[in-house]
Amino acid sequence: MNERPIFFGTPQERMFGVLHQPRQSVDCKNAGWLICSAFGEERNQSQRHMVEWARALCREGFWVLRFDYRGYGDSNGLFEEHPIEHYLEDIEMAVTELEKRSGVPCRGLCGLRLGATLAALAGTCHVREPMLLLWEPVVSGEDYVDELLRFVISQQMKENGQAEVTRESLRQTLTEGGEVTILGHTITKPIFDSLRAIDLTAPLPAKTGPIRIVRIANRAQSKMPKPLDALRDAWVKTGADVCLEPARSPLPWYAATREYDVRPAKLFEPTIEWIRAHYSDTCAHNVLPSGEPSSTKHTGPIWCERAVEFDIDGTATWGILNTPAERHPERPVVLMLSVAENCRATDARFYVKLARELARQGYTSLRVDPRGVGDSGGIIEADTVPNLYLQIQNGLFVRDTQVAIDFLQRELGTETVVLTGICGGAISSVLWGAQDKRVVGVAPLELTLLYETQPGLAEVSQESRRLLQKLVLAWQPTTTRRITQTFLTALKSRYGSLKCKLQGVKDVQPLAAPLGPRANTAVLAALLELAQRNVPTLAIFGDTFGAGAFKDIEPTLRAAFGSAASKLQYHKVEKADHLFTTPPHTQEVFQTLTDWLKQL
């Protein structure tokens, strides 16, 4: 398939999208599908799932458009500026863009959570009798608001041991025109009111195509939730062809999900079978005029954003290159590296906001999706999120970082680069920054110095003890080999290779000692290498455990810088969370980082 990044919409409010064109070799359908993203942080968590789903649809011969609403991802605007009515306007505009560029009619709308709700609302108003694919739709806006506010409370309890607010006090704040921030997304009164007004069980127009509602659960459930039953019944009364089905799958939108599966077969495969059974070319409209060339560039008043693509070992990799109106070739380019499984925008669009702020200050930057993340090709082989984190801690994205710098050198002629990133991106920054002389500064944000704990090691130990008991009872060479093989296989599946990729592991012991056995010696060795090369290093932390770990090693690390100790800088953002999601904390990080860049 061919995937093309596009910008569309009005010049002042451009939206970013990716258009998937089916290969000529497949049975191309006379139809397209529009993917409607979820709301707020649920969009970021589920982004890769929707990428893989769009590719699955495209392999079936459909044109597919994924896009970012205004205030999301790489689109213009701020999240807090747009109530739900604007989302519906964006969907209508995206349908028009899909049809204009592909030359085929939009025949289906698909969405997850609030995205499914928006697909249903748009499908009954703006699209002519579409197929509707609704994954875990939000039926009641009031209930969804309660869910969002409960999350605020649970986060406060997790971080502070107690909640300073109640749902009632948060509702009162919003009702009186105040704001509530949820993982960096600011909910205003217009957003609050527009969410509360949603009720999918209200009288529905009968004009729609086949509808599939899917209940997603990560364990077997005997009963469907009452709101989904009510939604199905409301559509049945209109005479619609509607079905409600369960799917056992990790929850794509749920940040605490430990399973990692961006191609859930139990969700994708039955859905594809349903589409095959219900789609017919006779249902489609006449083919529209041929599409127009894609625009991959968006120019603002003081910056230009351009979608770029480069190859990493045969895999297409995407990023957004942000250049100021007046570029300064003598300044280093800032390369922002992936947090983990999140795309190049990262949580609360932190990287998007940082890139645009850097452009205002005259700096060029690149936000890149490594292989298997965001819009890039490839797939990460991991069964759990902790296992994915472990791979990142062992250098999963180091090769991607190297090739991204190579691209910048070819594309812009730049000879110097500054690496930065949050959490996993901080690890990649340090690991590769220590090895590449083109890197003239490293700014790790929330650098993790300890390996991620791996669930299941207790089970590994129990199994080993049982095997050792058998060994004592019956000493045999074959049993010994089996014990060894079982233990090593189990350990490898949980931890992978913990080998340090840099030399001088013995030298890290003074750094590793205060951190204990989970210390990531590769990262510590890389920090020492940065010190020996006198590479300016700015470590920024929130009010987190990671800050304490770094302070434990700071004296030893500062001594390693020797006479250049001033090149190691540490900054703590008081009361900030791990991802700096609160707007004042975000701004403090930006100010600290830009001030540091000016010193290079």
C-alpha positions as CSV (number, residue, x, y, z in Angstrom):
1,M,0.0,0.0,0.0
2,N,1.0,3.6,-0.4
3,E,0.7,5.9,2.6
4,R,0.8,9.7,2.0
5,P,0.9,12.4,4.7
6,I,-1.3,15.3,3.9
7,F,-2.3,18.7,5.3
8,F,-5.8,20.0,4.6
9,G,-8.4,22.5,5.8
10,T,-8.2,26.3,6.0
11,P,-4.8,28.0,6.0
12,Q,-5.3,29.1,9.6
13,E,-6.5,25.8,10.9
14,R,-4.7,23.1,8.9
15,M,-5.2,19.5,9.9
16,F,-2.8,16.6,9.4
17,G,-3.8,13.3,7.9
18,V,-2.4,10.1,6.4
19,L,-4.1,8.7,3.2
20,H,-3.8,5.0,2.7
21,Q,-4.0,3.9,-1.0
22,P,-4.5,0.2,-1.7
23,R,-2.1,-1.6,-4.0
24,Q,-3.2,-2.1,-7.6
25,S,-2.6,-5.9,-7.1
26,V,-5.5,-6.2,-4.6
27,D,-9.2,-6.1,-5.4
28,C,-9.6,-2.4,-5.1
29,K,-13.0,-1.3,-3.7
30,N,-15.0,1.6,-5.0
31,A,-15.0,3.1,-1.5
32,G,-13.1,4.7,1.3
33,W,-13.1,4.6,5.1
34,L,-12.5,7.4,7.6
35,I,-10.9,6.7,10.9
36,C,-12.2,8.9,13.8
37,S,-9.7,9.1,16.7
38,A,-10.5,8.8,20.4
39,F,-10.6,11.8,22.8
40,G,-7.8,13.3,24.7
41,E,-5.1,11.0,26.0
42,E,-7.1,8.0,24.8
43,R,-6.2,9.1,21.3
44,N,-2.4,8.9,22.0
45,Q,-2.7,5.5,23.7
46,S,-4.7,4.0,20.8
47,Q,-2.9,5.7,17.9
48,R,-0.8,2.7,16.8
49,H,-3.8,0.4,16.9
50,M,-5.7,2.7,14.6
51,V,-2.6,2.8,12.2
52,E,-2.6,-1.0,12.0
53,W,-6.3,-1.1,11.6
54,A,-6.1,1.4,8.7
55,R,-3.5,-0.8,7.1
56,A,-5.7,-3.8,7.5
57,L,-8.6,-2.0,5.8
58,C,-6.3,-0.9,3.0
59,R,-5.1,-4.5,2.4
60,E,-8.8,-5.3,1.8
61,G,-8.8,-2.8,-1.1
62,F,-10.3,0.3,0.6
63,W,-8.9,3.8,0.6
64,V,-8.5,5.0,4.2
65,L,-7.9,8.4,5.8
66,R,-6.7,8.9,9.3
67,F,-6.4,12.4,10.6
68,D,-5.9,14.6,13.6
69,Y,-8.7,16.9,14.8
70,R,-7.8,20.5,15.4
71,G,-5.8,20.7,18.6
72,Y,-4.5,17.1,18.2
73,G,-1.3,15.5,16.9
74,D,0.3,17.5,14.1
75,S,-2.8,19.6,13.4
76,N,-3.1,23.3,14.2
77,G,-4.9,24.7,17.2
78,L,-5.1,24.0,20.9
79,F,-7.1,21.2,22.5
80,E,-8.9,23.5,24.8
81,E,-10.2,25.7,22.0
82,H,-12.4,23.0,20.5
83,P,-15.7,21.6,21.8
84,I,-17.3,18.5,20.3
85,E,-19.1,20.5,17.6
86,H,-15.8,21.3,16.1
87,Y,-14.8,17.6,16.0
88,L,-17.9,16.9,13.8
89,E,-17.0,19.8,11.5
90,D,-13.5,18.3,11.2
91,I,-15.0,14.9,10.3
92,E,-17.2,16.4,7.7
93,M,-14.1,18.2,6.2
94,A,-12.1,15.0,6.3
95,V,-14.8,13.0,4.5
96,T,-14.7,15.7,1.7
97,E,-10.9,15.5,1.6
98,L,-10.9,11.7,1.4
99,E,-13.4,11.7,-1.5
100,K,-11.5,14.5,-3.3
101,R,-8.1,12.9,-3.1
102,S,-9.1,9.3,-3.6
103,G,-11.8,9.7,-6.2
104,V,-14.0,7.2,-4.4
105,P,-16.9,7.8,-2.0
106,C,-16.6,7.5,1.7
107,R,-18.6,4.4,2.5
108,G,-17.6,3.8,6.1
109,L,-16.8,5.5,9.4
110,C,-14.9,3.8,12.2
111,G,-14.0,5.0,15.6
112,L,-12.9,4.0,19.1
113,R,-14.5,5.2,22.3
114,L,-15.5,8.9,21.8
115,G,-14.2,8.5,18.2
116,A,-16.9,5.9,17.7
117,T,-19.5,8.2,19.1
118,L,-18.4,11.0,16.7
119,A,-18.5,8.5,13.8
120,A,-22.1,7.6,14.7
121,L,-23.1,11.3,15.0
122,A,-21.4,12.2,11.8
123,G,-22.7,9.1,10.0
124,T,-26.3,10.1,10.6
125,C,-25.7,13.7,9.5
126,H,-22.9,14.1,7.1
127,V,-22.3,10.9,5.2
128,R,-24.8,9.2,2.9
129,E,-25.8,5.8,4.5
130,P,-22.4,4.8,5.7
131,M,-21.3,1.5,7.3
132,L,-20.6,2.3,10.9
133,L,-18.0,0.4,12.9
134,L,-18.2,1.5,16.5
135,W,-15.5,0.1,18.9
136,E,-16.6,0.6,22.6
137,P,-18.6,3.8,21.8
138,V,-19.3,6.3,24.5
139,V,-23.1,6.3,24.8
140,S,-23.7,8.8,27.5
141,G,-21.7,12.0,27.7
142,E,-22.6,12.5,31.3
143,D,-21.2,9.1,32.2
144,Y,-18.0,9.8,30.2
145,V,-17.5,13.1,32.0
146,D,-17.8,11.2,35.3
147,E,-15.2,8.7,34.1
148,L,-12.8,11.5,33.2
149,L,-13.2,13.3,36.5
150,R,-12.7,10.0,38.4
151,F,-9.4,9.7,36.6
152,V,-8.3,13.1,37.9
153,I,-9.1,11.9,41.4
154,S,-7.3,8.6,41.0
155,Q,-4.2,10.3,39.7
156,Q,-4.1,12.6,42.7
157,M,-4.4,9.6,45.0
158,K,-1.6,7.8,43.2
159,E,0.7,10.8,43.3
160,N,-0.1,12.3,46.6
161,G,-1.7,9.5,48.6
162,Q,-4.9,11.4,48.8
163,A,-7.3,13.4,46.6
164,E,-7.6,17.1,47.1
165,V,-10.9,17.3,45.0
166,T,-14.1,15.4,44.5
167,R,-16.2,14.8,41.4
168,E,-18.7,17.4,42.7
169,S,-16.0,20.1,43.2
170,L,-14.5,19.4,39.7
171,R,-18.0,19.6,38.1
172,Q,-18.6,22.9,40.0
173,T,-15.3,24.3,38.7
174,L,-16.3,23.5,35.1
175,T,-19.8,24.7,35.5
176,E,-18.6,28.1,36.8
177,G,-16.2,28.5,33.8
178,G,-13.1,27.1,35.4
179,E,-10.7,24.5,33.9
180,V,-9.7,21.0,34.8
181,T,-6.5,19.4,33.3
182,I,-6.5,15.7,32.6
183,L,-3.0,14.4,31.6
184,G,-2.2,17.7,29.9
185,H,-5.5,18.2,28.2
186,T,-7.4,21.2,29.5
187,I,-11.2,20.7,29.8
188,T,-13.0,24.0,29.5
189,K,-16.7,24.8,30.1
190,P,-17.5,24.6,26.4
191,I,-15.9,21.2,26.1
192,F,-17.6,20.1,29.4
193,D,-21.0,21.2,28.2
194,S,-20.6,19.6,24.7
195,L,-19.6,16.3,26.2
196,R,-22.5,16.3,28.6
197,A,-24.9,16.9,25.7
198,I,-24.0,13.6,24.1
199,D,-26.7,10.9,24.2
200,L,-26.5,8.2,21.4
201,T,-29.8,6.6,22.5
202,A,-31.7,9.8,21.6
203,P,-34.0,9.5,18.5
204,L,-31.7,8.4,15.7
205,P,-32.2,8.9,11.9
206,A,-33.0,5.7,10.1
207,K,-30.7,6.5,7.2
208,T,-27.5,4.6,7.8
209,G,-25.8,1.5,6.4
210,P,-25.0,-1.7,8.4
211,I,-23.8,-1.0,12.0
212,R,-21.4,-3.1,14.1
213,I,-21.0,-2.2,17.8
214,V,-18.1,-3.9,19.5
215,R,-17.7,-4.3,23.3
216,I,-13.9,-4.6,24.0
217,A,-12.9,-6.4,27.2
218,N,-9.6,-7.9,28.3
219,R,-11.3,-10.8,29.9
220,A,-14.4,-12.9,29.2
221,Q,-17.6,-11.1,30.1
222,S,-21.0,-12.8,30.4
223,K,-23.1,-9.7,30.0
224,M,-23.0,-6.7,27.8
225,P,-23.0,-3.2,29.4
226,K,-26.5,-1.8,29.6
227,P,-25.6,1.4,27.7
228,L,-24.5,-0.7,24.7
229,D,-27.6,-2.8,24.8
230,A,-29.7,0.4,24.9
231,L,-27.8,1.8,21.9
232,R,-28.4,-1.4,19.9
233,D,-32.1,-1.4,20.8
234,A,-32.4,2.3,19.8
235,W,-31.1,1.5,16.3
236,V,-33.2,-1.6,16.0
237,K,-36.3,0.5,16.4
238,T,-35.3,2.5,13.3
239,G,-35.0,-0.7,11.3
240,A,-31.2,-0.4,11.0
241,D,-29.1,-3.5,10.3
242,V,-27.2,-3.5,13.6
243,C,-25.3,-6.1,15.6
244,L,-23.6,-5.9,19.0
245,E,-20.6,-8.3,19.5
246,P,-18.0,-8.8,22.2
247,A,-14.2,-8.9,21.4
248,R,-11.6,-10.1,23.9
249,S,-8.6,-7.8,23.5
250,P,-6.3,-5.5,25.4
251,L,-7.9,-2.2,25.9
252,P,-6.2,0.0,23.2
253,W,-7.1,3.3,24.9
254,Y,-6.2,2.3,28.5
255,A,-2.8,3.5,29.7
256,A,-2.5,0.9,32.4
257,T,-2.9,-2.0,30.0
258,R,0.1,-4.3,30.5
259,E,-0.5,-6.4,27.4
260,Y,1.1,-5.1,24.2
261,D,-0.8,-6.1,21.0
262,V,-1.3,-3.4,18.3
263,R,-2.8,-6.0,15.9
264,P,-5.4,-7.8,18.2
265,A,-6.6,-10.7,16.0
266,K,-9.8,-11.2,18.1
267,L,-10.8,-7.6,17.3
268,F,-9.5,-7.2,13.7
269,E,-10.4,-10.5,12.1
270,P,-14.1,-10.7,13.0
271,T,-14.5,-7.0,11.9
272,I,-12.9,-7.7,8.5
273,E,-15.3,-10.7,8.1
274,W,-18.2,-8.5,8.9
275,I,-17.1,-5.9,6.4
276,R,-16.7,-8.5,3.7
277,A,-20.2,-9.8,4.4
278,H,-21.9,-6.4,4.3
279,Y,-19.9,-4.4,1.8
280,S,-21.1,-4.2,-1.8
281,D,-20.0,-2.0,-4.6
282,T,-23.6,-1.6,-5.6
283,C,-24.1,0.4,-2.4
284,A,-21.4,2.9,-3.4
285,H,-22.0,6.2,-5.2
286,N,-20.5,7.0,-8.6
287,V,-16.8,7.4,-8.7
288,L,-15.7,10.9,-8.1
289,P,-13.2,13.0,-10.1
290,S,-9.6,11.9,-9.7
291,G,-7.8,13.0,-6.6
292,E,-5.3,15.8,-6.4
293,P,-1.7,15.7,-5.3
294,S,-1.0,15.6,-1.6
295,S,0.4,18.5,0.3
296,T,3.1,17.3,2.8
297,K,4.0,20.7,4.0
298,H,2.3,23.2,6.3
299,T,3.6,26.8,6.6
300,G,2.7,28.9,9.6
301,P,3.6,32.6,10.3
302,I,7.0,31.8,11.9
303,W,7.6,28.2,11.0
304,C,7.2,25.5,8.4
305,E,6.3,21.9,9.2
306,R,7.0,19.2,6.7
307,A,6.3,15.5,6.8
308,V,9.5,13.6,5.9
309,E,10.3,9.9,5.2
310,F,13.5,8.0,5.3
311,D,14.5,4.3,5.2
312,I,15.9,2.4,8.2
313,D,17.1,-1.0,7.1
314,G,14.3,-1.4,4.6
315,T,11.5,0.0,6.8
316,A,9.8,3.3,6.0
317,T,10.2,5.7,8.9
318,W,8.3,9.0,9.3
319,G,8.8,12.3,11.1
320,I,7.9,15.9,11.1
321,L,10.6,18.4,10.3
322,N,9.9,21.8,11.8
323,T,12.0,24.8,10.5
324,P,11.8,28.4,11.5
325,A,11.0,31.1,9.0
326,E,14.6,32.2,9.2
327,R,16.9,29.2,9.6
328,H,20.3,29.5,11.4
329,P,22.5,26.9,9.9
330,E,25.2,27.4,12.6
331,R,22.7,26.2,15.3
332,P,22.4,22.5,16.1
333,V,19.2,20.7,15.0
334,V,17.1,19.3,17.9
335,L,16.1,15.7,17.5
336,M,13.2,14.5,19.7
337,L,13.1,10.8,20.4
338,S,10.1,8.6,21.1
339,V,9.0,8.2,24.8
340,A,8.0,4.6,24.3
341,E,5.1,3.3,22.2
342,N,3.7,6.8,21.9
343,C,4.0,8.6,18.5
344,R,6.1,11.7,17.7
345,A,3.5,14.0,19.3
346,T,3.8,12.2,22.6
347,D,1.5,12.8,25.7
348,A,-0.4,16.1,25.7
349,R,1.4,17.0,22.4
350,F,4.5,17.8,24.4
351,Y,6.9,17.4,21.4
352,V,4.6,19.3,19.0
353,K,4.5,22.3,21.4
354,L,8.2,22.1,22.0
355,A,9.0,22.0,18.3
356,R,6.9,25.0,17.6
357,E,8.4,26.9,20.6
358,L,11.9,26.1,19.4
359,A,10.9,27.4,15.9
360,R,9.9,30.7,17.5
361,Q,13.4,30.8,19.0
362,G,15.0,30.1,15.6
363,Y,15.8,26.4,16.1
364,T,15.1,23.5,13.6
365,S,13.8,20.3,15.0
366,L,12.8,16.8,13.9
367,R,10.2,14.7,15.7
368,V,10.5,11.1,14.5
369,D,8.5,7.9,14.9
370,P,11.0,5.0,15.2
371,R,10.2,1.7,13.6
372,G,7.0,0.1,15.0
373,V,5.8,3.4,16.5
374,G,3.3,6.0,15.3
375,D,3.0,6.2,11.5
376,S,6.3,4.4,10.7
377,G,6.5,0.9,9.3
378,G,7.6,-2.2,11.1
379,I,6.3,-3.9,14.3
380,I,7.8,-4.2,17.7
381,E,7.9,-7.8,18.9
382,A,6.8,-7.5,22.5
383,D,4.1,-9.3,24.5
384,T,3.8,-6.9,27.3
385,V,4.3,-3.2,27.9
386,P,7.0,-3.8,30.5
387,N,8.8,-6.0,28.0
388,L,8.6,-3.2,25.4
389,Y,10.1,-0.8,28.0
390,L,12.8,-3.3,28.7
391,Q,13.8,-3.4,25.0
392,I,13.9,0.4,24.9
393,Q,16.2,0.4,28.0
394,N,18.5,-2.0,26.1
395,G,18.7,0.3,23.1
396,L,15.8,-0.6,20.9
397,F,15.7,2.8,19.3
398,V,19.4,3.5,19.1
399,R,19.7,2.5,15.4
400,D,16.7,4.7,14.6
401,T,18.4,7.6,16.3
402,Q,21.6,7.1,14.2
403,V,19.7,7.0,10.9
404,A,17.6,10.0,11.8
405,I,20.8,12.0,12.3
406,D,22.2,10.7,9.0
407,F,19.0,12.0,7.4
408,L,19.3,15.4,8.9
409,Q,22.9,15.6,7.6
410,R,21.8,14.7,4.1
411,E,18.7,16.8,4.1
412,L,19.9,20.0,5.8
413,G,23.7,19.7,5.7
414,T,23.7,20.0,9.5
415,E,26.9,18.8,11.3
416,T,25.6,19.2,14.8
417,V,22.6,17.8,16.6
418,V,21.2,18.0,20.1
419,L,19.3,14.9,21.3
420,T,16.3,15.1,23.7
421,G,13.4,13.0,24.8
422,I,11.3,12.0,27.7
423,C,11.7,8.6,29.6
424,G,12.5,6.1,26.8
425,G,13.5,9.0,24.5
426,A,16.0,10.2,27.2
427,I,17.5,6.7,27.3
428,S,17.9,6.6,23.5
429,S,19.4,10.1,23.7
430,V,22.1,9.1,26.2
431,L,22.9,5.8,24.6
432,W,23.5,7.2,21.1
433,G,24.7,10.6,22.2
434,A,27.7,8.9,23.9
435,Q,28.7,7.3,20.6
436,D,28.1,10.0,17.9
437,K,30.5,13.0,17.7
438,R,27.8,14.9,15.8
439,V,25.9,15.1,19.0
440,V,26.9,18.3,20.7
441,G,24.4,18.3,23.5
442,V,22.1,15.8,25.3
443,A,19.0,16.9,27.2
444,P,17.4,13.8,28.8
445,L,14.0,14.4,30.4
446,E,13.0,12.0,33.2
447,L,15.9,9.7,32.4
448,T,15.2,6.2,33.9
449,L,18.4,4.7,35.4
450,L,16.8,1.5,36.7
451,Y,15.5,-1.4,34.7
452,E,11.7,-1.9,34.5
453,T,10.5,-4.5,36.9
454,Q,9.2,-7.5,35.0
455,P,6.0,-9.3,36.1
456,G,6.3,-13.1,36.2
457,L,9.7,-13.5,37.8
458,A,8.1,-14.9,40.9
459,E,6.6,-17.6,38.7
460,V,10.0,-18.2,37.1
461,S,11.6,-18.6,40.6
462,Q,8.8,-21.0,41.7
463,E,9.3,-23.2,38.6
464,S,13.0,-23.2,39.2
465,R,12.6,-24.3,42.8
466,R,10.3,-27.1,41.8
467,L,12.8,-28.3,39.2
468,L,15.7,-28.1,41.8
469,Q,13.6,-30.3,44.1
470,K,13.3,-32.9,41.4
471,L,17.1,-32.6,40.7
472,V,17.8,-33.4,44.4
473,L,15.5,-36.4,44.3
474,A,16.8,-37.8,41.0
475,W,20.2,-36.5,39.9
476,Q,20.5,-37.1,36.2
477,P,22.4,-35.2,33.5
478,T,19.2,-34.8,31.4
479,T,17.4,-33.3,34.3
480,T,20.2,-30.8,34.9
481,R,20.1,-29.7,31.2
482,R,16.3,-29.3,31.4
483,I,16.5,-27.2,34.5
484,T,19.2,-25.0,33.0
485,Q,17.3,-24.6,29.7
486,T,14.0,-23.9,31.4
487,F,15.5,-21.3,33.7
488,L,17.4,-19.5,31.0
489,T,14.5,-19.5,28.6
490,A,12.2,-18.0,31.2
491,L,14.7,-15.4,32.3
492,K,15.4,-14.4,28.7
493,S,11.7,-14.0,27.9
494,R,11.4,-11.7,30.8
495,Y,14.6,-9.7,30.7
496,G,16.2,-10.2,27.3
497,S,19.8,-9.4,27.0
498,L,21.2,-7.1,29.7
499,K,24.7,-6.8,28.1
500,C,26.2,-3.4,28.1
501,K,26.9,-2.2,24.6
502,L,29.6,0.2,25.7
503,Q,33.1,-0.5,27.0
504,G,34.2,0.2,30.5
505,V,31.5,-1.5,32.5
506,K,33.8,-1.8,35.5
507,D,34.0,2.0,35.6
508,V,30.3,2.3,36.2
509,Q,30.3,0.5,39.6
510,P,30.7,3.8,41.6
511,L,27.6,5.0,39.7
512,A,25.7,1.7,40.0
513,A,26.4,1.1,43.7
514,P,23.8,3.5,45.1
515,L,21.2,2.3,42.6
516,G,21.3,-1.4,43.4
517,P,21.0,-4.5,41.2
518,R,18.5,-3.0,38.8
519,A,20.9,-0.3,37.6
520,N,21.0,0.1,33.8
521,T,24.8,-0.1,33.4
522,A,24.6,0.7,29.7
523,V,23.0,4.0,30.4
524,L,25.5,4.7,33.3
525,A,28.4,3.9,31.0
526,A,27.0,6.2,28.3
527,L,26.7,9.0,30.9
528,L,30.4,8.5,31.8
529,E,31.3,8.6,28.1
530,L,29.4,11.9,27.7
531,A,31.4,13.2,30.7
532,Q,34.7,12.1,29.3
533,R,33.9,13.9,26.0
534,N,32.7,16.9,27.9
535,V,29.3,16.8,26.0
536,P,26.9,19.4,27.6
537,T,24.2,17.5,29.4
538,L,21.0,18.9,30.8
539,A,19.0,16.5,33.0
540,I,15.5,17.6,33.7
541,F,13.2,15.8,36.1
542,G,9.8,16.1,37.6
543,D,9.0,15.5,41.2
544,T,9.5,11.8,40.7
545,F,11.5,8.8,41.8
546,G,13.8,9.3,38.9
547,A,15.0,12.6,40.2
548,G,16.1,11.0,43.5
549,A,18.0,8.3,41.6
550,F,19.8,10.9,39.5
551,K,20.7,12.9,42.6
552,D,22.3,9.7,44.0
553,I,24.8,9.5,41.2
554,E,25.2,13.2,40.5
555,P,28.3,13.8,42.6
556,T,30.2,10.9,41.0
557,L,29.0,11.9,37.5
558,R,30.0,15.5,38.1
559,A,33.4,14.5,39.2
560,A,33.8,12.5,35.9
561,F,33.3,15.8,34.0
562,G,36.4,17.1,35.8
563,S,37.2,20.7,35.0
564,A,34.1,20.8,32.7
565,A,31.7,20.0,35.6
566,S,29.6,23.0,34.7
567,K,28.6,21.2,31.5
568,L,26.4,18.9,33.6
569,Q,23.3,20.7,34.6
570,Y,20.3,19.4,36.6
571,H,16.9,20.9,36.9
572,K,13.9,19.7,38.9
573,V,10.4,20.9,38.1
574,E,8.7,20.9,41.5
575,K,5.4,19.0,41.7
576,A,5.6,17.9,38.1
577,D,4.6,14.5,37.0
578,H,6.7,12.1,34.9
579,L,5.5,13.6,31.6
580,F,5.3,17.3,32.7
581,T,1.6,17.3,31.6
582,T,0.5,20.3,33.6
583,P,0.8,23.5,31.4
584,P,2.9,25.5,33.9
585,H,5.3,22.5,34.2
586,T,5.5,22.2,30.4
587,Q,6.4,25.8,30.1
588,E,9.1,25.6,32.7
589,V,10.7,22.7,30.8
590,F,10.6,24.6,27.6
591,Q,12.1,27.7,29.2
592,T,14.9,25.7,30.8
593,L,15.7,23.8,27.6
594,T,15.7,26.9,25.4
595,D,17.9,28.8,27.8
596,W,20.4,25.9,27.9
597,L,20.4,25.7,24.0
598,K,21.4,29.3,23.8
599,Q,24.5,28.5,25.9
600,L,25.8,25.8,23.5
